Amino acid sequence: MMHKLGHHWSVRTRREFFTQAGSGLAGLALSSMLARDAASAPMKTVDPLIAKQPHHKPMAKSIIWLFMEGGPSHIDLFDPKPALQKLHGQPMPESFGRPITAMGTANNTLMGTKRQWAQHGQSGLWVSDWYPHIAKHADDLAVIRSCKADGLNHVGSVCQMNTGDILAGRPSLGAWVTYGLGSANRNLPTFVTLLDDREPVGGPKNWSAGFLPATFQGTQFRTGDTPILHLKNPQGVTNQQQRGKLDYLKELNQRWGVDKTDDTELDARVRAYELAYQMQSAAPEAVDLASESETTRKLYGLDDALTQSFGRNCLMARRLVERGVRFVELYCGSGSGWDAHNNIEANHSKWCRVSDLPIAGLLTDLKARGMLQDTLVVWGGEFGRTPFNEKGDGRDHNPWGFTIWMAGAGIKAGQAIGTTDEIGLRGVESPYHVHDIHASMLHAMGLDHERTTYMHNGRAERPTLTAGKLIKQLFA
């Protein structure tokens, strides 16, 4: 007779010992047979892109992130500094402190701006003459003037603005949104990156899934008339044949991966093939800008050689979120185009001209279609520019105080949040870190950044690492 004592069994006789041991051997045999059955069965995995419930009622269905890569100058665009004008050509007073600059320009003299400033809309937000079209949307904007980051160079800073860390390896914000909410349209990617003529510094790590399963990474669309290659079947291949090939390829991959359940790249590849097949019917229509009216195309600047490329991407972004894509990031000035170490007048004049009309067109179009109320539009770069000169007519990198703005999706518009000091060097009133920006973007999508977690190396990782607070003033 056996008695169960906690998790142990008592054995009194030799017969009882062999009876119990025999039961254990039978269990081992059964486990072996079950393992063989599992190995011969098709691999079944939970669909990681199934739509998930948000943590709270979302204000935004989608995010369009307008990334001005290279560091646009806040003190020449959205953050006027009369005191800087008075101090032009003088050494920086010691009372402002001495930052460590990327190019060692902290001892250079201060440099005022050549811009003309005006207040716009009923809100009276200040916008310079470099952005005349965006200025007409002042009452749609919440301008955060006290942003701060940790990196001095472009690679680390672009990486942090996308992933929360200056070091590569973490998931991008779009990947976290995809992980947290799943897909809203199974015929298109959930997270799309739109580039201009070059890759941003750091390349694909900026839309990587990091340690999340690979299926959550962003999908890069190309510039030009064919943003997605190979959407059509090869000549002579019917849809039925294409479906059969993909089904067979899926079966082979599942057989190969039956004992490799931790290989997320394999699972992502299987799902990517399936998405590619679904996109063959849905994507051509989604990226067909020719179907837009001439009025709409002109609204985005598609009739102007200088605004055409970024205008196409802005229009593409509207069409994608209209069809359920949750996260679209557009780069303007890929490869640090806004990086005005010298001749800021020529540099920013160009990039403001490239981006001003298309962004204003996007805001106008979203509002006219009733989409701005549930689309979060975010503008900004990886950092701002310093108030002292570099090479006489340029500005250095400034991660201590810079500007981004948000519009749409429950944002309390027509306001400026936070301040930099009198020369625009550091955020002084209500400074907000990159983690706070990310927490607020996730909040608009219905995700609590502290509850959006993924176990990695024994730790519950989250988008904002161990920091981040909601910018409460942003929300109405």
N, C-alpha and C positions, 0 to 999 in steps of 0.2 A: 504494500500500500504506500502511495506517495502523498505527501502533504506539501502544498504550495506555501512557502514561507517568503513573503515579499516577492523578489524577482528570482529566488533560488528554489531548487527542488531538493528534497532530502531523499537519499537512497539507502535502504536498509539491507538489501540482500543482493547477491550477484545476479539473480534473475531480473530484479528490478533495474540493475545497472544496464544490462544488455537490452532490456525492453526500451529504456529511455534512449540509449545510444542508437538503437535501430530506428527509432522515431526521428532522431536527428539526421541519420544517413538518408532516410526517406525524404526528409525535407530538403537535403542537399540535392538529391536526384530531381525532385520536383522543381527546385530553383533552376537547375541546369536545363530541364526541358522547357520551362517558361522562357528562359533566356534565348534558347534556340528559336522558339516560336516568335519572340519579339524581333530577333535578328532577321527572320525571313519575312516579317510583315512590313508593309510600307511605313516609312517614318512619318509620324503624325506630330505636328507641332502646333501650339496655340498661335493663332494669327496675331502678331504683335501690332498690326495696324488697325485692328478692330476699333471702332469709335468708342471712346471712354467717357465716363461722366466727369465733368470738371469738379473742383472742390467747392466752388460757389458759382452763382449765376454770372456768366461772362458778359462783359460789355462789348467785346470784340469777337467776331468770327475769324478774323484774319489780321495779320500784321504785314504792312509794307514798310520795309526798312530802307531808307535812302541813305546809303553810306558814302560820305564824301571823303574818299581815302587820301591821306596825306596831311590832314589837319587844317581845316578852314579857320581863318582868323576871326574869333568871336568879337574882338575889339574893332573890327572893320565891317561887321555884318549885323549883329544883334545886341551888342553890349557897349553903348557909347560911353566914352570916358573924357569929359571936359578937362579934368585935372591933368590927364596925359597930354592933352594939347598944350596946356600951359607949361608943362615940363619938357616939351620937345627939345631935343638937343642937349639936355642936361644929364649928368650922372644920376642914377637911381638913388633916391634918399635911402639911407641905411635903415630907416624905420620900416621899410617894406621887406627887409631880409634879403639874403642872397641865395637864390636857388642854384642847384647843380644843373647846368644846362647840357643839352645834347652836344652842342658845338662850342661850349666854353664862351658864351656871349654875355654872361651875367654882368660883366664889368663895362659893357658897351653903353652908350648913351641911350636915353629913351627916345622913342620915335612915335610921334602922333600919327593920325590917319589923314588921308586926303579925301576921305569920303564926306558926302553931304548926308545929314541925318534928318529924318522927319518922323513924327508920330502918325500912326495910321489907324483907321477904323474908329469905332466908338471906344474901343479899349485904350487907344493911344499908345500902343506898343511901338517902340522905336525900331526902325529897320533902315539900313543905309541904302544909298542909291545903287548899290551893286545888285540888289534884289528887288527891283521895282514891281515885278509881277507877283512874287510871293508876298510883298507888302500889302497887296490888295486883299490878302487872306489873313491879315493880322488878327481879326476877331475869331479865327478858327484855331489859333495857335496857343499852346502853353509853352512858354520859353523858359527853360531851366538854365539859368546863367551861372550856376555855382557847381558845375560838374567837376569831378576830379578822377584821376586814374593813377596807375603806379609805374607805367613804363616810360622810358625816355626815347626809345627808338621806335621805328615804324613796325618792325616785325613783332616785337613783344606787345606793343600797344594795340595793333589791329587784332592780334590774337586775343588779348584781354577783352577788348570790346565785343568780340564774338563769343568767347568761351568763358570769360570771367577770370582768366589767369594769363600772365605774361608768358608762361611756359606752355609749349604745345602738349597736347595729349588729352585735354578735357573735351567733353562734348560742346558743340556750338549751341547757342540759344535756340535756333531752329530745330535742332535735333531733340532738345529737351521738350519743346512744344509738341513735336511729333510723338515722342515717347509718352508724354502726359495725356494727350488727347486722341491719338490715333488719327486715322484718315477720315475726311469728310467727302472724298470723291475717289473711288477705287480705280478710276480710269486715268488719273493724273497723279503726279507726285504730290506729297503733302508739303514738302519743303523744297523750294526752288531758289537757285542763285542765278542772277543775271549779271553778266560782266559787260564792260565796254570793250575796248580793243586790246586790253592786256589783262593778265591775272593780277589780283591784289598780292601784296607782299605776303609771303607765307603760303600762298596757294590754297589747295583744297583742305588744309587743316582748319581753315576758317569756317568751313561748312561740314566738318567731320562729325561723326558720331562718337569719337573718342572711345571711352570704355563702355559706352552703351552698345547694344547689338547693332551691327553694321547697317541694318535695314533702315535705321533712323537718320542716316546721313542725308545731306542735301543733294539735289540733282542739279548739275550745272547745265544751263541752256546756253547755246552759242549765240553770238551776235549775227546780224544779217537776216536774210530771207529764209534761212533754214535753221532755226534754233535747235531743232532736234533731228539728228541724222537717222537715216535708215528706217523711217516710219513705214515706208511702202514695202510690200513683199518683193523679193527678187523676181525678175521677169520669168513668167512661166510657172510660178508657184501660187497655187490657190490658197484661200483662207483655210480650207479644210486640211490641206497638206501642211500649212504652217502650224495649225493647231496640233496636228499629229506629231510634228517634230518637237514642239515644245513639251507636249505630254510625255514623249519618250525621254527627252532630256531631263525632265523633272523626275521621272522614275529612276534613271541612272544616278542622278544626284542624290536621291533619297536612299538608294541602296548604298551608295558610297558613304553617306552621312549617318547611317543607322547607329554607328558606335562613336559618332563625332558630334554629339548633341551640343557641345560647347563651342562648336565652330560657327560663330554667328555670321561670318563672311560667306560661308556656303549657303546658309539659309537666306541671307540677303540676296545672293546671286540667283537662287531659285525664284524668289519673289520678284526680283528685278526683271527676269525673263517674262514672268507673267504680266507684270505691269507694262512692259514694253509691248506685249501683244494687245493688251487692253487699250494702250495709247494709240495703236495703229488706227483705231476708229475715232477716238475722242480728241487726241492732240492736234491733228491737222486743222480741225475747226477752231480749237482754242488759240492757236498761234497764227491764224490767218488774219493779219491786220488789214488785208485788202478788202475785207468785208465791212470795215468801218467806213462811215461817211466821210466825205471830204472835209466837212466842218470839224469832225472829231479829230481827224488826222492833223489838221491845221492847228487845232487847240493844243496839241502836244508838240508842235514844232516840227512835224515830219516833212514840211515843205521847205525847211531851211537846212542847209548842209551842216551847220554848226550844231544845231539842236537835234538833228534827225536821229542819231544813234541812241542818245539817252532818252529822247522822246519815245522811240520805239519800245525801249525797255519799260518806261513808265506806263505806256499803253498796254504792253504785254502784262504787266503786273496787275492792272485793273481787270483784264480779261481772265487772268488766272484766279484771282480771289473771287471774282464773280462766279466761277465754276467750282469753288470749294477748296482751293489750295489755301492752306492755313498760314503759311509763312513764306514771304517772298522778299529776298534781299537784293537790292540793286546797287551795284558799285558805280560811282562816278569818279573818274580819275584813277582808275586801277593802276597800281604801280606807283603810288604816292604822287599823283598828279597835283594835288593841292599843296605840296611841300615847298612853300615859298621862302627858301633861305636867302634868295636874292630877287630883286625886282618883283615884289609882291603885287605891284600895280598891273603888270602884264600877266602874271600868273593867275591872280584871282579874277581879273577882268575876263580872262578866257573861261575859267571854270564856272564862274557865276553866269556868264552868258550861256554856257552849255546847259546848265541845270535849272535856271530860273523859270523860263517859260514852261518846260515840261513838268516841273513840280507843281507850278500853279495850275497847269492844265489838268493834272491828276486830281488835285483838290477840287477843282471846279467840276470835273466829270463825276467823281465819286459823290459829291453833294447833289448834283443834278439827278443822279440815278438812285438817290436814297441810300447809298452804300457807305457814306462817311460815318454814319451813326453806328455802324458795326464793323468798321475797318480802322485799325490803329495805324496811323502814319507817323513814322519816326524819322527825323533828319539829324545828321551829325557826322562827325569823324572820330578818329581815335584819340585826338586831343586838339587843343587850340594852338595859338601862337603867342609868343612873348611880346611885352610892350617895349622892349629895347631892340635896337636895330641889329641886324646881322648883315655884314658887307655893305652897310650904308643904306640899303633900300629893301632889305628883307627882314623876316622874323623867324626866330628859332621855335622849337617845339615847346609846348606848354601843357603839361598834364595836371598842373596845380589848380587851374581855373579855366573852364571853357564852357561852351554853350551847346545844348541840343534842344530841339523842340519836338513836341508831340501834338497830334491833331486827331479828332474823331473819337468814336468809341467810348463815350462817357467822360472824355477829358474835359475838364473845366477850362474853357478856352478864353482867349483875350487876357492873359495874365502873364506876368514875369515872376518866376519863382527863384528865390535866392539871389545873392549878389557876389560879385568879385570886389576886391579892394579898388581904390580910386584909380589905379593904373591898369587894372585887369589882369594882375599877375596870379592872385590866389582867390579861391572861393572863401568868403569870410562869413556871410550870413547863410545859414542852412546849406552847408556844403553836402553834395550828394555824390557818392562813389559809383563806379560802374556797377557794383553789386546792387545798389539801390535802383539804378535804372533798369537792370534786368528784373529785379523783383517786381517792379511796377509794370513792366511790359507783360510779365507772366500773369500778374493780377488781372490785367485787362482781359486776358484770355480765359480767366476763370481758374487759374492755377495758383495755389499757395506755394511760394518758393521753398518754404520750410517743410512742406509735406510732399513735394515732388522729389522723391528719393530713389536711389538705385544702389543696391549692395555691390560694392567693388572692393576687393581685398579686405573683406571683413569690416568695411565701414559703409554707413549709409551716406552716400554722396548726394549732393544736391546742386542745383545750378549756380547758387551764390556762395559755394564753399561753406564757410562757417560764419558768414556775415550777411549783410543786406537788410535793408528796411524799406518799407513801402513809402513812397513819396505821396503822402496823403493829400497834400494840397493840389495834386494833379487832378483828382477825381471830384466830380460835381456831387 
